[in-house]
Structure formats: structure tokens, C-alpha cells
Amino acid sequence: MTHSDNSHRKKNDNVCMVAYRSLPRDINRMKISRSLHNNGYDVDFVSLKYKDHQGTERINDINIIRVTEELQTDNFLTVFTNHILFGIKAFYRISLLNNSQKYSFFHVHNPPDYLILIAIPFKLIYGSRIILDLHDMLPEAVESNLQFKGSGILVQVSKIIEKVAVHFSDAIIATNSYDKEIISARNNVDPDKIFVVMNIPNLKHYTIETAVKEDYGLENRFIVLFEGTIWKRRGIQTVIDAVELLKDTIPICFLVVGDGPSLQYLKDIVVEKDLNDFVKFTGWVDLNTLSKYISIADVCVIPFLKTKVNERGVPNKLFEYTIHEKPIIASRLKGMALTFSEKEILFYEPGNADELAERILWCFKNPEETRKMIISSRQRYEEEYSWDRMEKILYECFESV
């Protein structure tokens, strides 16, 4: 369904998206807003402000309203305080916007789930519909990031918050079928209310760039790559340990593409281990530059540690590596293992640097076998996981309410 197919759509089909993320840095949330725009919706997106970004900006016909600064910290109290500040400022800005154009839909991206509090008054007063997009599971995230046990007070509070968010939602988006099962069972919600829209790149807007290793002074190096936000729970330190094991065996170089709260923590490990010649940090890069980095990689990794939030996740980098036709080594976690088989990607025990080093060495020594795995994963992607399929489900979600 295209924009031109939607002449029947009401003129006031306005969507207000809310996310505690900065745009357009957050590729996935930006992609969803563009898909809705292409289907005839007018989209305003309230988000964080990153560095010198403007307070308001129009990108790809999406109105972006930035209300508070993005933080580069994982300190709980600091982040929580900024959540509250973001919520207050976002509600104020949305109230002003809603005076001139009543929002038919609120599309609330978590985390955190309590961002839905911004949208609930508009639902109760104006009858706006709420779509809750659960990129992460709040109870699992709290338990994993703050290392509280299941009986911890904050975990119990997060479960209540999730129930409230689910209750006030007219429809829910989950990123994989495993999450859908958890949400449905834990909150006693009709599974038909939950739509699975996976974090798949939209190839219509995602240009695959190419580069050569010489462009970055990495000729004759066997390049292992990780891209994404840098958190301790993502296990990047395990890759550094594996590099230390392999540095005298193969001409390895580990590229870490991205930034995040744990960036300095990793840099300190590299200095301590004297691995500056073997580990390179690029910082955050735009989408085109990211694609170029992936293009020069010999193998890509998803080294997530075994936590409750990681166990159920299917990260978008899994598909970004796939469309670039790169061999993938990933932690053996349930969400990813349900998405691709061992014939399509290599798995290893989370946090096990020795096993990860063995997988990397196998890729180095067996290029023909890794090519077979690449072909299999790409075929699986084409048959089951393309964005065209996910986009249809996204439209069905909105039409359902």
C-alpha cells in the first residue's frame, strides 16, 4: 500500500511518535516513521537531542522535535532523572502541537515503558489510539542492567509499569515471536493484539556501500567487526579477550563501530592489554560510513552476554550483517538461535573468549565453508525476514485500531 493508494485516509490521521532516542541516529525508529509516512500518515517525532542537532528539524518529511539532551552514561539515577525531564518536556510540546492538529495515533517506543504516560491523557480526552512498540522488555532490562534478582523491588515495579502500558495500549509491537509469547503470557493479553515487526533494514532507503581495506590502512588484516551502542552487557570485552588470544596467530584487527556509555571502559581494557595495534574504535558514524566499514569486514560478531534482556533479543545488526553478506559469529542466545540456525551463523557460548577465538580462527581458515553459510543466511532472510514483509505487518497493526 503506497501513499497514493490512501486517498480514503482521513486528513487528520496524524501520528505522534515518542522515543527516548536521538534521530536520525536511531536508524530503526526513523525507518518505521518513514514507512508510516509512505502509507499516508503525517508523522511528528518527539525525541532526544544529540550534540549540535537543531531543536526542530524536518527529515524525509518527518517533523522531528528534540526536547532534551542525549546522555552518554549508564548511571541509573542520572538516566532516570533525564527520563522524567524528557517526559515533562515532551508532554508540554505535544500538548501545544495537539491544539492545532489532533493526533489520531501515538506510537510510543520503549524503553522505558512509562513513556506511555505522555500519551494516556490524549487517549482519555481525545480518543487517540496508542501503539506500544516494545523494542526491549522492561523487567528483563532492569534485572540485567541493574543486576537485581527477580524478586527485587525495581523488577516488580517494572512489571507493574509494563502491565499498565500494555493495558492502555490499543495494539502492541514486538520485535520477535519469543517476545510476543512473553508479553502475552505475563500480561494476559490477547496474542492477536500483538504484532511482530522485526528490526529489519529497509533496502529501499539503505544503500549498501563498498570500500577496500586500504582506505583505512588495514590492508592484509583479517577484520572482525562489531557495530552498535557500546554497553558492558553486549560482551564486546569478550571479543577483545579473543583478539588477545589470536594476535600472534593471525593478522587480526577488531573494529568497534559505534559509541555508548561503556566506550571508555573498553578503551581502558585495550590499553591495559597493550592491544592498540589490534583494536580500533571509530566512534559513531553515519549509515553510509557504517556500511563501508561492514563491507571491509571478514567476519562480524554479536557477542552479547547471557542476560535476560539479551536472551530474548534479535538485534538489527544481525540483519545488517546478513544483507552485507558477511559471516556472523553470535552468542548462543534464544532469540537469535530461533531466527537463524547453526547452518547459517556460527554460535559460541556467551562470554567464552576461547570458544569465540576458535570460531574466528575457523572463519580465517575456511573461507569456502563460510561462504556457504553466507548464502544460506541470505536465503533465509529473503524468504522470511525482508522489510517488505515487516512493513505490511506494521500497516496491519495501525489498521487494526
C-alpha positions in Angstrom: 0.0 0.0 0.0 1.5 3.3 -1.0 0.7 6.9 -0.2 -1.2 7.3 -3.4 -3.4 4.3 -2.5 -4.6 6.0 0.6 -6.9 8.7 -0.7 -9.6 7.3 1.6 -7.5 8.1 4.7 -8.8 10.9 6.9 -6.9 14.1 6.7 -6.4 14.0 10.5 -4.6 10.7 10.5 -1.7 12.3 12.4 0.8 10.2 14.3 2.9 11.4 17.2 5.9 9.2 17.8 7.8 9.3 21.1 11.2 7.8 21.7 13.9 8.3 24.3 16.4 8.1 21.4 18.1 10.7 19.2 17.1 11.0 15.5 18.2 10.3 12.8 20.9 8.4 14.7 18.4 5.8 15.6 18.0 4.1 12.2 15.3 1.6 13.2 12.8 4.1 14.7 13.5 6.5 11.8 12.7 3.7 9.4 9.4 3.0 11.0 8.3 6.6 10.8 9.2 6.8 7.1 7.2 3.7 6.4 4.1 5.2 8.1 4.6 8.5 6.1 4.8 6.5 2.9 1.5 4.9 3.9 -0.3 8.2 4.1 0.2 9.3 7.7 1.6 12.6 8.9 4.3 12.0 11.5 5.7 14.2 14.2 8.5 12.5 16.2 9.5 13.7 19.7 13.0 12.6 20.6 16.3 13.4 22.3 18.8 16.0 21.1 22.3 14.8 20.2 25.1 17.3 20.4 24.6 20.1 17.9 21.4 18.9 16.4 18.7 21.5 15.9 15.7 21.6 18.3 13.3 21.0 15.4 14.1 19.6 12.0 12.3 18.1 9.0 14.0 15.0 7.7 12.4 12.8 4.9 9.1 14.6 5.5 9.2 13.6 9.2 8.9 16.5 11.7 11.5 15.9 14.5 11.1 17.7 17.8 14.0 17.3 20.1 13.4 18.1 23.8 16.3 17.0 26.0 20.0 16.1 25.5 21.1 12.5 24.9 23.2 11.3 27.8 26.4 9.1 27.5 26.1 7.4 30.9 24.7 4.3 32.4 24.3 5.8 35.9 20.8 4.8 37.0 19.8 7.9 38.9 21.1 10.3 36.1 19.3 8.4 33.4 16.1 8.1 35.4 16.1 11.8 36.1 16.6 12.6 32.4 13.6 10.2 31.6 11.4 12.3 33.9 12.7 15.6 32.4 12.2 14.2 28.9 8.6 13.1 29.7 7.6 16.5 31.1 9.1 18.5 28.2 7.7 16.0 25.6 4.2 16.3 27.1 4.3 20.1 27.0 5.5 20.2 23.4 2.9 17.6 22.3 0.1 19.5 24.1 0.9 22.6 22.1 1.1 20.6 18.8 -2.2 18.8 19.6 -4.0 22.1 19.9 -3.6 22.7 16.1 -3.7 19.1 14.9 -5.3 16.4 16.9 -3.3 13.2 16.9 -5.2 10.1 15.9 -2.3 7.9 17.0 0.5 7.8 19.5 3.3 5.4 18.6 5.3 5.0 21.8 8.8 3.4 21.5 10.2 1.9 24.7 12.4 1.8 26.7 11.2 3.0 29.1 7.6 1.7 29.1 6.5 4.6 31.3 6.8 7.0 28.3 3.2 5.8 27.6 2.2 8.2 30.4 2.7 11.0 27.9 0.1 9.6 25.6 -2.6 8.3 28.1 -4.2 11.8 28.7 -4.7 12.2 24.9 -6.3 8.8 24.7 -8.7 9.6 27.6 -9.6 13.1 26.5 -9.4 12.9 22.7 -9.8 9.2 22.0 -6.3 8.9 20.4 -5.1 5.3 19.8 -1.9 4.1 21.3 0.6 1.7 19.7 3.2 0.4 22.2 6.4 -0.6 20.4 8.4 -2.9 22.7 11.9 -2.8 21.5 13.1 -4.1 24.9 11.3 -5.9 27.7 11.5 -3.5 30.7 11.6 -6.1 33.6 14.3 -8.1 31.8 16.2 -4.8 31.1 16.0 -3.7 34.7 17.2 -7.1 36.0 20.0 -7.3 33.5 21.3 -3.8 33.7 20.9 -3.2 37.4 21.7 -6.8 38.4 18.6 -7.2 40.6 17.1 -10.6 41.2 13.6 -11.4 40.0 12.2 -10.5 43.5 13.9 -7.2 43.6 11.7 -4.2 44.2 12.6 -2.4 41.0 11.9 -5.5 38.9 8.5 -5.9 40.5 7.8 -2.2 39.8 8.9 -2.6 36.2 6.4 -5.5 35.8 3.6 -3.3 37.1 4.7 -0.5 34.7 4.6 -3.0 31.8 1.1 -4.1 32.7 -0.1 -0.5 32.8 1.5 0.2 29.5 0.0 -2.9 27.9 -3.4 -2.2 29.4 -3.7 1.3 27.9 -2.3 0.2 24.5 -4.7 -0.4 21.6 -2.0 -2.5 19.9 1.5 -3.8 20.7 4.5 -4.3 18.5 7.1 -6.9 19.5 10.4 -7.4 17.7 10.2 -11.2 17.6 7.9 -14.1 18.3 9.6 -15.0 21.6 8.9 -11.6 23.0 5.3 -11.9 21.8 4.9 -15.1 23.9 6.4 -13.4 27.0 4.2 -10.3 26.7 1.0 -12.3 26.1 1.6 -14.8 29.0 2.9 -12.2 31.5 0.1 -9.7 30.9 -2.8 -11.9 30.0 -3.3 -10.1 26.7 -4.8 -11.4 23.5 -2.0 -12.5 21.2 -4.0 -11.0 18.3 -3.3 -7.6 19.8 0.5 -8.2 19.4 2.2 -7.7 16.0 5.7 -8.9 15.3 7.7 -6.4 13.4 11.4 -7.3 13.4 14.3 -4.9 13.2 15.0 -5.4 9.5 16.8 -2.8 7.3 14.6 -1.3 4.6 16.7 -1.8 1.5 14.7 1.0 -0.3 16.4 3.5 2.0 19.5 1.5 3.0 22.3 1.9 0.4 25.0 -0.8 0.7 28.3 1.0 0.3 31.6 -0.7 -0.5 35.2 0.2 0.4 38.6 -1.6 0.5 40.8 -2.2 3.4 43.4 0.1 2.0 41.0 3.0 2.5 41.5 2.6 6.3 45.1 1.4 6.4 44.0 -2.1 7.1 45.4 -4.0 4.1 46.4 -7.6 4.9 44.4 -7.6 8.1 41.7 -10.1 9.0 39.0 -7.8 10.2 36.5 -8.7 12.9 33.7 -6.1 13.3 31.1 -5.1 15.9 28.7 -2.2 15.3 26.2 -0.7 17.7 25.8 1.0 21.0 28.5 0.1 23.5 27.2 -1.4 26.7 29.0 -3.8 29.0 26.2 -6.4 28.7 26.9 -6.5 24.9 30.1 -8.5 25.6 32.5 -6.6 23.4 35.2 -7.2 26.1 34.9 -10.9 25.2 36.0 -10.1 21.6 38.9 -8.1 22.9 40.0 -11.2 25.0 39.7 -13.4 21.9 41.8 -10.9 19.9 44.5 -11.2 22.6 44.5 -15.0 22.1 44.7 -14.7 18.3 47.1 -11.7 17.8 50.2 -13.9 17.4 48.4 -16.5 15.2 46.5 -14.5 12.5 46.8 -10.8 11.3 43.6 -9.9 13.2 42.1 -6.4 13.7 38.9 -5.8 15.7 36.9 -2.8 14.6 34.4 -1.4 17.1 32.0 0.9 15.2 29.8 3.0 17.5 29.8 4.7 20.8 28.0 4.4 24.1 28.3 4.6 27.9 31.0 1.8 28.1 33.3 3.1 25.4 35.9 4.4 27.8 35.7 1.1 29.7 36.7 -0.8 26.6 39.4 1.6 25.6 41.0 1.2 29.1 41.0 -2.6 28.6 42.7 -2.3 25.2 45.4 -0.1 26.7 45.9 -2.4 29.7 46.3 -5.4 27.4 48.6 -3.4 25.0 46.3 -4.2 22.1 46.2 -0.7 20.4 47.5 -2.2 17.2 44.8 -4.8 17.1 41.6 -3.0 18.3 40.3 0.2 16.6 37.4 2.4 17.8 35.7 4.5 15.1 33.1 6.3 17.3 29.6 6.9 16.0 29.4 7.0 12.2 26.6 7.7 9.7 24.7 5.0 7.9 26.8 5.2 4.7 30.1 5.1 6.6 28.8 2.2 8.7 28.0 0.3 5.5 31.6 0.9 4.2 33.1 -0.5 7.4 30.9 -3.6 7.3 31.9 -4.1 3.6 35.6 -4.5 4.6 34.9 -6.9 7.4 35.9 -10.6 7.1 33.6 -11.6 9.9 31.0 -9.8 12.0 30.2 -10.5 15.7 27.3 -10.2 18.1 29.0 -11.1 21.4 26.1 -10.3 23.8 26.5 -11.7 27.3 23.8 -14.0 28.7 21.3 -11.7 30.4 17.6 -11.8 30.4 17.3 -8.8 28.1 19.9 -10.3 25.7 18.5 -13.8 25.8 15.2 -12.7 24.1 16.6 -10.1 21.7 17.0 -10.2 17.9 19.2 -7.2 17.2 19.0 -5.3 13.9 22.8 -5.8 13.4 22.0 -9.5 12.8 20.2 -8.5 9.6 22.6 -5.7 8.7 25.4 -8.2 8.6 23.3 -10.6 6.6 22.4 -8.1 3.8 26.1 -7.2 3.5 26.7 -10.9 3.0 29.2 -11.3 5.9 29.8 -14.4 8.0 28.3 -14.0 11.5 29.5 -15.2 14.9 27.0 -14.7 17.6 26.4 -15.7 21.3 24.2 -18.7 21.6 21.1 -16.9 22.9 17.5 -18.0 22.4 16.2 -15.0 20.3 19.0 -15.2 17.8 19.0 -19.1 17.7 15.3 -19.1 16.9 16.0 -16.7 14.0 18.9 -18.4 12.3 20.2 -21.9 12.5 23.8 -23.2 13.0 23.9 -23.8 9.3 23.5 -20.0 8.8 25.6 -18.5 11.5 28.3 -19.6 14.0 27.3 -19.7 17.6 29.5 -19.8 20.7 28.9 -19.8 24.5 28.3 -16.2 25.7 31.4 -14.8 27.4 33.7 -17.6 26.4 36.7 -16.0 24.8 38.4 -19.3 24.0 35.4 -20.6 22.0 35.0 -17.3 20.3 38.6 -17.3 19.3 38.1 -20.8 17.8 35.2 -19.6 15.7 37.2 -16.6 14.4 40.1 -18.9 13.6 37.8 -21.3 11.8 36.4 -18.5 9.6 40.0 -17.4 8.8 41.0 -21.0 7.7 37.7 -22.0 6.0 36.6 -19.2 3.5 34.7 -21.6 1.3 32.7 -23.0 4.2 31.9 -19.5 5.5 30.7 -18.6 2.0 28.1 -21.4 2.1 26.8 -20.1 5.5 26.5 -16.6 4.0 24.4 -17.9 1.1 22.2 -19.8 3.5 21.6 -16.9 5.8 20.8 -14.5 2.9 18.3 -17.0 1.5 16.6 -17.3 4.9 16.5 -13.5 5.1 14.9 -13.2 1.6 12.3 -15.9 2.4 11.2 -14.8 5.9 12.7 -11.5 7.1 12.6 -8.8 4.4 11.3 -5.3 5.4 8.6 -5.6 2.8 7.0 -8.3 4.9 7.5 -6.4 8.2 6.1 -3.2 6.7 2.8 -5.0 5.8 2.5 -6.1 9.4 3.2 -2.6 10.6 0.3 -1.3 8.5 -1.9 -4.1 9.7 -1.1 -3.1 13.3 -2.3 0.5 12.7 -5.3 -0.6 10.7 -6.4 -2.9 13.5 -7.0 0.0 15.8 
